[in-house]
């Protein structure tokens, strides 16, 4: 299992378009990928609805948790996307 922390930097928070981009990025890997919100709840990174329901806002500290054969690469790819601002850099 790999767990990386990141600060969510999309200026509009985790909205449907940014959730779709995260879902697409997570889908490129074989590992199971989840996102832990600032409240510690875990959300499936391959489910756009799950991600949108997380209520993640700009500046929230989240964790990307991966498990599987390419977990390190998956965690780092999603961390970079989150830190870069997904769709709208802050």
N, CA, C and O atoms as a GROMACS GRO file, in nm:
protein
  360
    1UNK      N    1   0.085  -0.118   0.000
    1UNK     CA    2   0.000   0.000   0.000
    1UNK      C    3   0.090   0.124   0.000
    1UNK      O    4   0.190   0.132   0.071
    2UNK      N    5   0.051   0.221  -0.082
    2UNK     CA    6   0.119   0.350  -0.087
    2UNK      C    7   0.020   0.458  -0.049
    2UNK      O    8  -0.095   0.458  -0.093
    3UNK      N    9   0.066   0.551   0.035
    3UNK     CA   10  -0.020   0.662   0.079
    3UNK      C   11   0.060   0.790   0.067
    3UNK      O   12   0.163   0.807   0.132
    4UNK      N   13   0.012   0.881  -0.018
    4UNK     CA   14   0.077   1.010  -0.036
    4UNK      C   15  -0.020   1.121   0.000
    4UNK      O   16  -0.138   1.116  -0.036
    5UNK      N   17   0.029   1.220   0.071
    5UNK     CA   18  -0.054   1.336   0.104
    5UNK      C   19  -0.032   1.445   0.002
    5UNK      O   20   0.076   1.458  -0.055
    6UNK      N   21  -0.136   1.524  -0.021
    6UNK     CA   22  -0.129   1.634  -0.117
    6UNK      C   23  -0.228   1.742  -0.074
    6UNK      O   24  -0.323   1.716   0.000
    7UNK      N   25  -0.204   1.863  -0.122
    7UNK     CA   26  -0.297   1.973  -0.100
    7UNK      C   27  -0.376   1.991  -0.228
    7UNK      O   28  -0.318   2.005  -0.336
    8UNK      N   29  -0.509   1.989  -0.217
    8UNK     CA   30  -0.594   2.002  -0.335
    8UNK      C   31  -0.590   2.147  -0.382
    8UNK      O   32  -0.628   2.238  -0.308
    9UNK      N   33  -0.544   2.171  -0.506
    9UNK     CA   34  -0.518   2.306  -0.552
    9UNK      C   35  -0.608   2.356  -0.666
    9UNK      O   36  -0.582   2.464  -0.719
   10UNK      N   37  -0.711   2.282  -0.704
   10UNK     CA   38  -0.803   2.334  -0.805
   10UNK      C   39  -0.882   2.448  -0.742
   10UNK      O   40  -0.941   2.430  -0.635
   11UNK      N   41  -0.885   2.563  -0.805
   11UNK     CA   42  -0.944   2.682  -0.742
   11UNK      C   43  -1.093   2.669  -0.713
   11UNK      O   44  -1.147   2.745  -0.633
   12UNK      N   45  -1.161   2.573  -0.777
   12UNK     CA   46  -1.305   2.554  -0.754
   12UNK      C   47  -1.335   2.433  -0.667
   12UNK      O   48  -1.451   2.395  -0.654
   13UNK      N   49  -1.235   2.375  -0.609
   13UNK     CA   50  -1.255   2.255  -0.529
   13UNK      C   51  -1.274   2.134  -0.620
   13UNK      O   52  -1.249   2.140  -0.740
   14UNK      N   53  -1.317   2.024  -0.561
   14UNK     CA   54  -1.336   1.901  -0.639
   14UNK      C   55  -1.474   1.903  -0.702
   14UNK      O   56  -1.572   1.861  -0.640
   15UNK      N   57  -1.481   1.953  -0.823
   15UNK     CA   58  -1.606   1.967  -0.898
   15UNK      C   59  -1.615   1.855  -1.001
   15UNK      O   60  -1.520   1.778  -1.015
   16UNK      N   61  -1.726   1.842  -1.074
   16UNK     CA   62  -1.742   1.729  -1.166
   16UNK      C   63  -1.631   1.714  -1.271
   16UNK      O   64  -1.589   1.602  -1.299
   17UNK      N   65  -1.584   1.823  -1.328
   17UNK     CA   66  -1.479   1.810  -1.430
   17UNK      C   67  -1.347   1.761  -1.369
   17UNK      O   68  -1.280   1.676  -1.427
   18UNK      N   69  -1.311   1.814  -1.253
   18UNK     CA   70  -1.188   1.767  -1.190
   18UNK      C   71  -1.203   1.622  -1.143
   18UNK      O   72  -1.107   1.545  -1.149
   19UNK      N   73  -1.322   1.585  -1.097
   19UNK     CA   74  -1.347   1.446  -1.058
   19UNK      C   75  -1.332   1.353  -1.178
   19UNK      O   76  -1.277   1.244  -1.167
   20UNK      N   77  -1.382   1.397  -1.294
   20UNK     CA   78  -1.369   1.316  -1.415
   20UNK      C   79  -1.221   1.297  -1.452
   20UNK      O   80  -1.181   1.187  -1.489
   21UNK      N   81  -1.142   1.402  -1.442
   21UNK     CA   82  -0.999   1.391  -1.474
   21UNK      C   83  -0.928   1.298  -1.376
   21UNK      O   84  -0.842   1.220  -1.417
   22UNK      N   85  -0.961   1.306  -1.248
   22UNK     CA   86  -0.901   1.215  -1.151
   22UNK      C   87  -0.943   1.071  -1.176
   22UNK      O   88  -0.862   0.979  -1.164
   23UNK      N   89  -1.070   1.052  -1.211
   23UNK     CA   90  -1.121   0.918  -1.241
   23UNK      C   91  -1.048   0.859  -1.362
   23UNK      O   92  -1.010   0.742  -1.362
   24UNK      N   93  -1.028   0.940  -1.466
   24UNK     CA   94  -0.955   0.894  -1.584
   24UNK      C   95  -0.811   0.860  -1.550
   24UNK      O   96  -0.759   0.759  -1.597
   25UNK      N   97  -0.747   0.942  -1.469
   25UNK     CA   98  -0.608   0.915  -1.430
   25UNK      C   99  -0.600   0.786  -1.348
   25UNK      O  100  -0.510   0.706  -1.370
   26UNK      N  101  -0.692   0.766  -1.255
   26UNK     CA  102  -0.692   0.645  -1.173
   26UNK      C  103  -0.717   0.521  -1.260
   26UNK      O  104  -0.661   0.414  -1.234
   27UNK      N  105  -0.802   0.535  -1.361
   27UNK     CA  106  -0.835   0.424  -1.450
   27UNK      C  107  -0.720   0.378  -1.537
   27UNK      O  108  -0.726   0.270  -1.595
   28UNK      N  109  -0.616   0.459  -1.547
   28UNK     CA  110  -0.500   0.423  -1.630
   28UNK      C  111  -0.408   0.322  -1.559
   28UNK      O  112  -0.312   0.273  -1.618
   29UNK      N  113  -0.438   0.292  -1.433
   29UNK     CA  114  -0.354   0.202  -1.355
   29UNK      C  115  -0.431   0.079  -1.313
   29UNK      O  116  -0.554   0.080  -1.306
   30UNK      N  117  -0.359  -0.028  -1.284
   30UNK     CA  118  -0.422  -0.153  -1.240
   30UNK      C  119  -0.453  -0.152  -1.091
   30UNK      O  120  -0.541  -0.226  -1.045
   31UNK      N  121  -0.383  -0.070  -1.015
   31UNK     CA  122  -0.400  -0.066  -0.870
   31UNK      C  123  -0.535  -0.008  -0.830
   31UNK      O  124  -0.598   0.067  -0.904
   32UNK      N  125  -0.578  -0.046  -0.711
   32UNK     CA  126  -0.696   0.014  -0.650
   32UNK      C  127  -0.654   0.152  -0.600
   32UNK      O  128  -0.550   0.165  -0.536
   33UNK      N  129  -0.733   0.253  -0.627
   33UNK     CA  130  -0.698   0.391  -0.590
   33UNK      C  131  -0.815   0.454  -0.515
   33UNK      O  132  -0.930   0.447  -0.558
   34UNK      N  133  -0.783   0.515  -0.401
   34UNK     CA  134  -0.885   0.587  -0.327
   34UNK      C  135  -0.827   0.721  -0.280
   34UNK      O  136  -0.706   0.740  -0.273
   35UNK      N  137  -0.918   0.810  -0.247
   35UNK     CA  138  -0.881   0.943  -0.198
   35UNK      C  139  -0.944   0.958  -0.060
   35UNK      O  140  -1.063   0.935  -0.042
   36UNK      N  141  -0.862   0.996   0.036
   36UNK     CA  142  -0.912   1.025   0.171
   36UNK      C  143  -0.929   1.175   0.183
   36UNK      O  144  -0.835   1.252   0.161
   37UNK      N  145  -1.049   1.216   0.218
   37UNK     CA  146  -1.077   1.358   0.236
   37UNK      C  147  -1.016   1.410   0.364
   37UNK      O  148  -0.959   1.333   0.441
   38UNK      N  149  -1.028   1.540   0.388
   38UNK     CA  150  -0.970   1.599   0.509
   38UNK      C  151  -1.034   1.546   0.638
   38UNK      O  152  -0.976   1.556   0.746
   39UNK      N  153  -1.154   1.489   0.626
   39UNK     CA  154  -1.221   1.433   0.744
   39UNK      C  155  -1.186   1.286   0.766
   39UNK      O  156  -1.236   1.223   0.859
   40UNK      N  157  -1.098   1.230   0.679
   40UNK     CA  158  -1.054   1.091   0.694
   40UNK      C  159  -1.139   0.988   0.622
   40UNK      O  160  -1.102   0.871   0.616
   41UNK      N  161  -1.253   1.031   0.566
   41UNK     CA  162  -1.336   0.935   0.491
   41UNK      C  163  -1.268   0.900   0.360
   41UNK      O  164  -1.198   0.983   0.302
   42UNK      N  165  -1.289   0.779   0.313
   42UNK     CA  166  -1.226   0.730   0.192
   42UNK      C  167  -1.327   0.724   0.078
   42UNK      O  168  -1.443   0.686   0.097
   43UNK      N  169  -1.281   0.764  -0.043
   43UNK     CA  170  -1.366   0.768  -0.161
   43UNK      C  171  -1.297   0.698  -0.277
   43UNK      O  172  -1.176   0.716  -0.297
   44UNK      N  173  -1.371   0.620  -0.352
   44UNK     CA  174  -1.318   0.547  -0.466
   44UNK      C  175  -1.279   0.645  -0.576
   44UNK      O  176  -1.364   0.720  -0.626
   45UNK      N  177  -1.152   0.646  -0.615
   45UNK     CA  178  -1.104   0.739  -0.717
   45UNK      C  179  -1.148   0.702  -0.858
   45UNK      O  180  -1.126   0.778  -0.951
   46UNK      N  181  -1.210   0.585  -0.874
   46UNK     CA  182  -1.261   0.547  -1.006
   46UNK      C  183  -1.410   0.578  -1.021
   46UNK      O  184  -1.472   0.543  -1.121
   47UNK      N  185  -1.467   0.642  -0.920
   47UNK     CA  186  -1.609   0.677  -0.923
   47UNK      C  187  -1.623   0.829  -0.914
   47UNK      O  188  -1.595   0.890  -0.811
   48UNK      N  189  -1.668   0.888  -1.024
   48UNK     CA  190  -1.685   1.032  -1.028
   48UNK      C  191  -1.784   1.079  -0.922
   48UNK      O  192  -1.760   1.180  -0.855
   49UNK      N  193  -1.893   1.008  -0.906
   49UNK     CA  194  -1.994   1.046  -0.807
   49UNK      C  195  -1.938   1.038  -0.666
   49UNK      O  196  -1.965   1.124  -0.583
   50UNK      N  197  -1.860   0.936  -0.639
   50UNK     CA  198  -1.797   0.922  -0.508
   50UNK      C  199  -1.705   1.040  -0.481
   50UNK      O  200  -1.707   1.098  -0.372
   51UNK      N  201  -1.624   1.077  -0.579
   51UNK     CA  202  -1.531   1.189  -0.562
   51UNK      C  203  -1.603   1.322  -0.540
   51UNK      O  204  -1.566   1.400  -0.453
   52UNK      N  205  -1.707   1.347  -0.620
   52UNK     CA  206  -1.781   1.472  -0.605
   52UNK      C  207  -1.846   1.481  -0.467
   52UNK      O  208  -1.855   1.588  -0.408
   53UNK      N  209  -1.892   1.368  -0.417
   53UNK     CA  210  -1.957   1.366  -0.286
   53UNK      C  211  -1.860   1.389  -0.170
   53UNK      O  212  -1.902   1.409  -0.057
   54UNK      N  213  -1.730   1.385  -0.199
   54UNK     CA  214  -1.630   1.402  -0.093
   54UNK      C  215  -1.628   1.543  -0.036
   54UNK      O  216  -1.586   1.563   0.077
   55UNK      N  217  -1.674   1.641  -0.113
   55UNK     CA  218  -1.677   1.778  -0.064
   55UNK      C  219  -1.540   1.840  -0.042
   55UNK      O  220  -1.523   1.923   0.047
   56UNK      N  221  -1.443   1.800  -0.121
   56UNK     CA  222  -1.307   1.852  -0.106
   56UNK      C  223  -1.299   1.993  -0.164
   56UNK      O  224  -1.346   2.019  -0.275
   57UNK      N  225  -1.238   2.082  -0.087
   57UNK     CA  226  -1.227   2.223  -0.127
   57UNK      C  227  -1.082   2.260  -0.153
   57UNK      O  228  -0.989   2.188  -0.116
   58UNK      N  229  -1.065   2.373  -0.217
   58UNK     CA  230  -0.931   2.425  -0.243
   58UNK      C  231  -0.856   2.440  -0.111
   58UNK      O  232  -0.908   2.495  -0.014
   59UNK      N  233  -0.733   2.390  -0.109
   59UNK     CA  234  -0.650   2.401   0.010
   59UNK      C  235  -0.664   2.286   0.108
   59UNK      O  236  -0.587   2.278   0.204
   60UNK      N  237  -0.762   2.197   0.086
   60UNK     CA  238  -0.777   2.081   0.175
   60UNK      C  239  -0.660   1.985   0.157
   60UNK      O  240  -0.613   1.962   0.045
   61UNK      N  241  -0.614   1.930   0.268
   61UNK     CA  242  -0.511   1.827   0.264
   61UNK      C  243  -0.580   1.692   0.251
   61UNK      O  244  -0.664   1.656   0.333
   62UNK      N  245  -0.544   1.619   0.146
   62UNK     CA  246  -0.604   1.488   0.121
   62UNK      C  247  -0.493   1.384   0.114
   62UNK      O  248  -0.375   1.417   0.114
   63UNK      N  249  -0.532   1.258   0.109
   63UNK     CA  250  -0.436   1.149   0.092
   63UNK      C  251  -0.480   1.065  -0.027
   63UNK      O  252  -0.599   1.039  -0.046
   64UNK      N  253  -0.384   1.024  -0.105
   64UNK     CA  254  -0.408   0.933  -0.217
   64UNK      C  255  -0.354   0.797  -0.173
   64UNK      O  256  -0.236   0.784  -0.141
   65UNK      N  257  -0.441   0.698  -0.171
   65UNK     CA  258  -0.405   0.566  -0.122
   65UNK      C  259  -0.420   0.467  -0.236
   65UNK      O  260  -0.526   0.458  -0.298
   66UNK      N  261  -0.313   0.394  -0.264
   66UNK     CA  262  -0.315   0.298  -0.374
   66UNK      C  263  -0.267   0.162  -0.324
   66UNK      O  264  -0.188   0.152  -0.230
   67UNK      N  265  -0.317   0.059  -0.389
   67UNK     CA  266  -0.275  -0.076  -0.355
   67UNK      C  267  -0.281  -0.163  -0.480
   67UNK      O  268  -0.385  -0.175  -0.544
   68UNK      N  269  -0.166  -0.222  -0.514
   68UNK     CA  270  -0.161  -0.309  -0.631
   68UNK      C  271  -0.024  -0.306  -0.696
   68UNK      O  272   0.072  -0.253  -0.641
   69UNK      N  273  -0.018  -0.364  -0.814
   69UNK     CA  274   0.111  -0.384  -0.881
   69UNK      C  275   0.180  -0.254  -0.924
   69UNK      O  276   0.303  -0.250  -0.929
   70UNK      N  277   0.105  -0.151  -0.954
   70UNK     CA  278   0.166  -0.023  -0.996
   70UNK      C  279   0.128   0.090  -0.901
   70UNK      O  280   0.110   0.205  -0.942
   71UNK      N  281   0.116   0.057  -0.773
   71UNK     CA  282   0.067   0.152  -0.673
   71UNK      C  283   0.152   0.277  -0.660
   71UNK      O  284   0.097   0.386  -0.646
   72UNK      N  285   0.283   0.266  -0.664
   72UNK     CA  286   0.369   0.384  -0.648
   72UNK      C  287   0.350   0.481  -0.764
   72UNK      O  288   0.340   0.602  -0.743
   73UNK      N  289   0.345   0.427  -0.885
   73UNK     CA  290   0.325   0.513  -1.002
   73UNK      C  291   0.187   0.579  -1.001
   73UNK      O  292   0.173   0.696  -1.034
   74UNK      N  293   0.086   0.503  -0.961
   74UNK     CA  294  -0.050   0.557  -0.955
   74UNK      C  295  -0.060   0.668  -0.853
   74UNK      O  296  -0.117   0.774  -0.881
   75UNK      N  297  -0.006   0.646  -0.735
   75UNK     CA  298  -0.012   0.747  -0.629
   75UNK      C  299   0.060   0.874  -0.670
   75UNK      O  300   0.009   0.984  -0.649
   76UNK      N  301   0.176   0.860  -0.730
   76UNK     CA  302   0.253   0.978  -0.770
   76UNK      C  303   0.183   1.054  -0.884
   76UNK      O  304   0.182   1.177  -0.884
   77UNK      N  305   0.126   0.983  -0.978
   77UNK     CA  306   0.056   1.049  -1.090
   77UNK      C  307  -0.063   1.130  -1.039
   77UNK      O  308  -0.083   1.244  -1.082
   78UNK      N  309  -0.140   1.073  -0.948
   78UNK     CA  310  -0.255   1.146  -0.894
   78UNK      C  311  -0.211   1.260  -0.804
   78UNK      O  312  -0.273   1.367  -0.804
   79UNK      N  313  -0.105   1.240  -0.727
   79UNK     CA  314  -0.054   1.348  -0.643
   79UNK      C  315  -0.012   1.468  -0.727
   79UNK      O  316  -0.043   1.582  -0.694
   80UNK      N  317   0.059   1.441  -0.836
   80UNK     CA  318   0.102   1.549  -0.925
   80UNK      C  319  -0.017   1.623  -0.985
   80UNK      O  320  -0.017   1.746  -0.994
   81UNK      N  321  -0.119   1.548  -1.026
   81UNK     CA  322  -0.238   1.609  -1.084
   81UNK      C  323  -0.309   1.698  -0.982
   81UNK      O  324  -0.350   1.810  -1.014
   82UNK      N  325  -0.323   1.651  -0.860
   82UNK     CA  326  -0.390   1.726  -0.753
   82UNK      C  327  -0.310   1.851  -0.719
   82UNK      O  328  -0.368   1.959  -0.706
   83UNK      N  329  -0.180   1.837  -0.705
   83UNK     CA  330  -0.095   1.951  -0.669
   83UNK      C  331  -0.086   2.054  -0.782
   83UNK      O  332  -0.063   2.172  -0.755
   84UNK      N  333  -0.104   2.010  -0.907
   84UNK     CA  334  -0.099   2.102  -1.022
   84UNK      C  335  -0.231   2.179  -1.041
   84UNK      O  336  -0.235   2.277  -1.116
   85UNK      N  337  -0.336   2.135  -0.974
   85UNK     CA  338  -0.463   2.207  -0.984
   85UNK      C  339  -0.567   2.139  -1.068
   85UNK      O  340  -0.670   2.200  -1.099
   86UNK      N  341  -0.546   2.017  -1.108
   86UNK     CA  342  -0.638   1.934  -1.186
   86UNK      C  343  -0.686   2.008  -1.312
   86UNK      O  344  -0.631   1.987  -1.420
   87UNK      N  345  -0.785   2.093  -1.300
   87UNK     CA  346  -0.840   2.167  -1.415
   87UNK      C  347  -0.812   2.316  -1.410
   87UNK      O  348  -0.785   2.378  -1.512
   88UNK      N  349  -0.819   2.373  -1.291
   88UNK     CA  350  -0.806   2.518  -1.271
   88UNK      C  351  -0.706   2.544  -1.160
   88UNK      O  352  -0.745   2.553  -1.044
   89UNK      N  353  -0.579   2.558  -1.193
   89UNK     CA  354  -0.479   2.582  -1.087
   89UNK      C  355  -0.514   2.703  -1.002
   89UNK      O  356  -0.554   2.807  -1.054
   90UNK      N  357  -0.499   2.688  -0.873
   90UNK     CA  358  -0.532   2.797  -0.779
   90UNK      C  359  -0.425   2.904  -0.780
   90UNK      O  360  -0.436   3.003  -0.707
   0.00000   0.00000   0.00000
